[in-house]
């Protein structure tokens, strides 16, 4: 198709060219699929990242291992126009090359995982003959945030939250007696020093060495903490988290490890680590995506400073504290769910098998568990919508729309006035006018012409 050429008859020169308005859809899905790249040149993102994250899979006894090698997306059977006419889904066959390792043999095989929906050149999907748009979601990002609550007595209570992209929340909060309490997964609370002991600072002397002059401010917390070493702290932690089960140090240590140190269960994500580095003035690699003791110590230090009137709490409505989940990331989450279901199915099949002699990857994979999850998202998700086809402008607006609703987002019922209101940071990034009337007001917004979404999901706008 020939590229359109624009002429400018204005007296004043344009300072810059308008960006490609559909990039929020096209580039996001292109970087998710990485279809045009060879398997060995793909970056660790999107579909590649999820497969590498879930595999290898092992049987419970460790005898069988299933490893991921690469994936390929074949050629689509019909064009997008033909799919519209036939009432079909515009998609391409997804084949995954796997290596099955048994005690007797090693076999490599390409397994069909179902047809994967493709995006058209105009940023839409054809699902069962209908043209649909996946709306980007605006959400609170993972990372760390500090907030202030005013108690009915008039006293300010500060708390810091470490929110992962996936896994248990970790929160440290002052109570009315100036004791720092750590909340694990928003359920049980422990003195903050007890968590420090579990993470390696067993004695008071080690905690003092790490915190320096701030150690004196933790005296009320130390008085509340009845544990004296790592073993005692672990046993008390397990008794509170699993009150009906017998506690041993090994089992308690394994539970804490699963909650915060196992990458499959706990992931801060690159965005979360970036926010933590920026907020707590740390310099840690973005690839380090699990909880660490340095992070917990810095959160405690920040809370101690807040109580002394130094530092600022976070405005959760500031666009620096909200990020965009584009279509690539939304579909990536569905792929992760589909592969988790597939993992359970594979392990269950391996348990009931008596002989592994003629076993192949085909026998273990039920691709419907995976493909049904993807199809279900595109056909039924709140964020996958029939494209607005009133006119070309409404089509474009629909593709650049942002929604605070949807899975993991807000609901119309509990969204307050502050979330819906126009914020100064919307200037140049989000249109303050274009939002629906009624219960969705302020929860559905649109990007401005020149706004773009960066690699971490934050909205950027040009300035001079």
N, C-alpha and C positions, 0 to 999 in steps of 0.2 A: 504494500500500500504506500502511495507517494506521501511524503511528509508535507504537511501544510506549512506555508510560509506566511508570516505576519508582517505587515508594514505599519510603521508608526508615523503618523502625520502630525504628531504633537510638536509644539515649539520646544518643549523640554525633553531632554533625553531621559530614557528609563535608567534608574540607578541599577536595577538588576532585573533579570528575567523571572517571570512567574514560574514557580516550580511545577513539576508534573503532579497534577492534583490526584491522580489515581495511584501514586507511589505507595501510599499507606496500605493499599490492598495488594497491588502487584508485587512490589519488592518484598513485602512481608511473607507472601506465600512462596515466592521464588526462593528466598533464602531458607525457608522451611523445607522445601522439597529437594533443593540442590540437584534438580533433574539433569541439568546440562553438564554437570561436572563428573569426571571419572571417580570411581569409588575411592581411590587412594588420595584424591585431592580434596575431598569434602571436608569442610570445617566441622568442628564438634558442636553442632547446633541443629535445631529442628529434629527431623526424623532420624538423622544419624545419631544425635545425642541420646535420644530415648532408647534406641536399639542397643547402643553401647552401654547404657545405664542398666538396663534390665538383664541383658545377657552378660556372662554365661549363667545358665541354669544348671543346678545340680540336683540329683535325686537325694532323698533324705539320708540314705546310707553312703552317699558319695561315690557310688560305683559308676553312675552314668552322668555325663556332662554334655550339655548342648551349648555350643559356642556360635556367636554371630560373626560372619565374615563381611558381607556387604548386602546392599539391596539394589534392585534395578526397577525402574518404572518403564514399562513397555510402551508401545505406540497405541494411541487411542483408536478404538474400533470405528467410531463415527465422529464426524465434525460436530461442533456445538449446535449449528443450525439443524443438522440431521437429528440430533438428540431431542431438540425441541419438537420437531415434527413427529418423531416416533414415541414421544413421552418417556424418554430414557434418561439415564444419568451420564453426563459427560465425564468420563473417567478413563484411567489407564490401569492395566494389570500391575499389581505390586508383587514382585518376587524377591524373596529373601534367601540368600545363600547361607546355609547353616552347616556346622561341623558337629557330628555326633560321635562322642568318644565313649566306647564301652570297654570292658576288661579285655575283650578279644580283638576289637577292630576299631578303625577310625574311618568314618564315611562322611563325605561332603555331598550336599544335595541342595538343589534350589527348590524352595517351597513356595507355592502360590498362596498369598495372604489375602486375596480378594481384589476387587477393583477399587482404586483410590480416586476420589473426586479431584478433578483438575479445575483450575481457574481459567476463565475465558480471557481474551485480550482486553476486555472492558471491565475486569475486576469482579465478575459475577461467577456463580456456579449454576450449572443446569442440573437440577435434582428432579428425577421423574418427569422431565419435560418442562418444569417450572424454573424460571430464572430467579435465583435467590442471592441475597447479599448477607455476608456475615459482618455484623456491626461490631466495631471495636469497643472494648469495655474499659471504662476508667475506674481505677481501683486504688485502694491504699496499698503502697508497695511493701514488700518484705523489708526487714532491716531493724532499726532501733528508733523508738520515739519516746519522748518525755512529755508527760502531761501533768496538769495541776487540777486537783479537785478541792472544792471548798466544803468542809464538813459542816453539818448544821450548827456546830459550836463556833463556827467562824474560823477554824484553824485550816491552813492550807496543807493538803496532803499531796506529796509528789510521788509519782511512780514512773518507772522506765520499763518499756516492753521490748523484748527481742522477738520479733515476729518472723518465722521462717516462711519460705515459699511452700514448704511441705514439712509437716511434723508438729511437735508439741510447742506451744507458746511458753516463753519464760519471762516472768514479770517480777520485778523487785519494787517493793512499795513500803512507804513509811506507814506505821499505824499511829494512833493518838499518843502513844507513850514513847515516840521517837525510836521505835524498834524497826529495823529493816527486815521485812519478811519477803522471802522468795516464793512465788507461786508457780507451780509446775503444771502446765496444761490447764490453767485456770481452775484447778480443783483444790489440791492440797497446798498448805503453806508451811514453810520451814524458816527458821532464822537464816539470814543470808550467809552468815559465817559457816553454817552447817554445809551449805552447798560448796563453799570454798574448800572445806575439809575434804569433801568427796572428790573434788577436782584436783586434789594434790597438795593443798596447803594444810597439812594435818594439824600442826600445833599453832598456838597463839603467836609464838615467836616468828613462824614463817609468814603468818598473815600480817604481822606488824612489819616485817621486812618488805613485803610486797606493797603495803599501803603507806608506809612512812608515817608522816605527821597525822594523816587522816585516821590512823588506827584508834586514837583516843576518842574520836567521835562515835566509834562503834561499841563503846562500853555497855550501853543498855542492851544491844543485840547480843553481846557475848554473855551477859548475865542470863538472858533468855535461852541461850544455846547450852544444853546440858551434855552435849557430846564433847569428847576430848581428843579423838583421833579419827582417822579415815574409816576404820572398821566400825566404830560406834555410830558414826554419822550415816554410813551405808545401811546398817541394820535398822536404825530409827526411820530412815527414809523409806525402806521397804515395808516396814510395819504400817506406816501411814498410807502408802500407796496401795498395798495389798493386805488389808487388815485380817483377812480370813486365811491367809497362807503362811506356813512356817518360814521364818526368815533365816537365811544364811548369807555370809558375806559374798560368796561367789554368785548366788542368784541375784542379790541386790545390785552387785556391780554390773551384771549382765543386763538388768532392767535399765539402769542409768545409761549404760552404753547404747542400748537400743533407742532410748528416748532422744539422745543428743549427739551421738558420735557415729551412728551407722548411716552412711550416705544414702542408702536406699529409702530410709525412713525419715531422715532429717536433712533438709537442704535449704540453706539460706538463699541460694541462687547468686549469680554475679551481681544482680541489682542490689540485693540485700547486703552483700559484703561491701559494695561500693558506698552505700548509704552509711553503713557502720563505720567504715574508714573515714568518711567525710565528717560525720557527727562527733566521733570520739577521737579524732585526730590520730588514727592508727595507719600504719603502712603495712598491710597484709595482702598477700596475693589474692586476686579475685577468684582463683581456683580453690582457695581454702574456704569451703562452704559449710563447715560444721561449727558447733559452739566451741569456744576455747576459754581458758581461764582468764586470759588477758582481757577479753571482751567483757566478762562478768565484773572484773575488778574495775575497769573503766566506767561501766554503768554505775557501780557503787560510788565511785569518785564523783561522777557527774551529779548524782542525787545529793551527795553531801554538799557539793557546791551550790546546788539549787536551794537547799535549805538555808544556806548562808547568804542567799540573795545574789549569787553569782551565776551567770549563764541564763539561757532562755528555754522556755518550754516550746513545743512544736505546735504550729497551727495546722490542724489536720485538713483544713480546706485550702491551704496553700498548694498551688500546682506543683511545687517542688516536692510535696509530700503525697502526690497522686501520680499514678503512672498509667500508661495505655497498654492494654493487652490487645495486640493486633490479631488478625485472623490466624497467622502462623502459630502464635503461642496458644491460642484457644484450641486449635486442632491438635497441637502437640500434647496438651493435657488430656485430650480424648484418646490419643494414641497410647499414652501412658496407662490410662485406665484399661483400655483394651488388652494391652500386653500383660497387665497385672492379672486379669482374668485368665488369660492364656497360660500364664505361669502356674496358677493354681491347678488348672486343668491338666497340664503336663505332669506336675508332681503327683497328682492323684492317679493318673494312668500308670506311672512308673511303680507306684506302690503295689498295684494289683497284678503286675506282670510277673510271670514265673520265669520266662526265658527271654534273653536278650539277643538270641542267635541271629534272627533275621530282622532285627529292629532297625527302622530307618526314621529319619526326621518326619517323614510324611505320616507315619503311624501316630506320632505324638501330637501333631499340630491340628487343632480344630479351628480352621481359619474363620469360621462363622462368628466365633466369640469376638474376634478382632474386628472384622468388617462390619458386623451389626452395630458395634459401638460407634463407629465412624458414621455410618449411614443414619443412625438414630440422631446424632448431633446435628447433621445437616438438615434432616427432615423435621425435627421436633424442638430443637433448642430455642430458647427465648431470644438468643442473639442471631439465629439464622432466620431471616425474614424474606417474605416475597418482595422483590424489588419494586420500588415506587416507579411506575412507568407513566405518570401523568405527562411529563415532558422531560427533555434531556437535562434541564437544570435540576429537577427533583431527583432524577437518577443519580447525578453527581453528588448532590447533597446527602443522599442516603448512604453513599459509599464512604463519605467523610464524617458520618455521624458517630457520636460517642454516647455510650449508655452506661449509667451507674447501676443499672439493674442486671439481673442474670445471676448465674451460679457464683457464689462467693461474694456477690455485690450487695447492694442495699435492696430493701423492699419499699414499695410505696408507703406502706403503713408506718414503718419506723423511721423514715427519712425526715429529719427535722428541717426547720427553716434555714439554719446555718449552711447545711449541705447544699440546699437548692439556690441559695443567694449568690449574686454576682460577687466575685472576689477581685481585688486589685490585680492579682497575678493572671487573671483571664485576659488582660489587655494584650492584644496582638496574637493571642493563642486560641482563645475560644470565643465564639460570637456571643455577646451578652443578650442579644435579642432573639435569635432563632432557637426557640424552645417551645414545646407544645403547651397548650393550656390544659387545665385539669390536673388530675393526680400525678402526672408525669412531669409537671413543670420543674425546671431546674435539674432534673435527673437525666434528661436527654439533651445533648448539646451538639454543636457542630464546630469543626476546626475552621479557623480563618484561612483565607487564601494562601497566605505565606507561611503558615505554621507547618512544622514538620515534626515527626516523631523520631527521636534519635535511637541509637542501638540499645540503650538501656530502657527505652519506653517512655522517656520524659518529653514533654512538648517544648520545642524550641521556636523562637520567633526572631526575625532579623532586626537589628537596630543599628543606628548610626551614631 
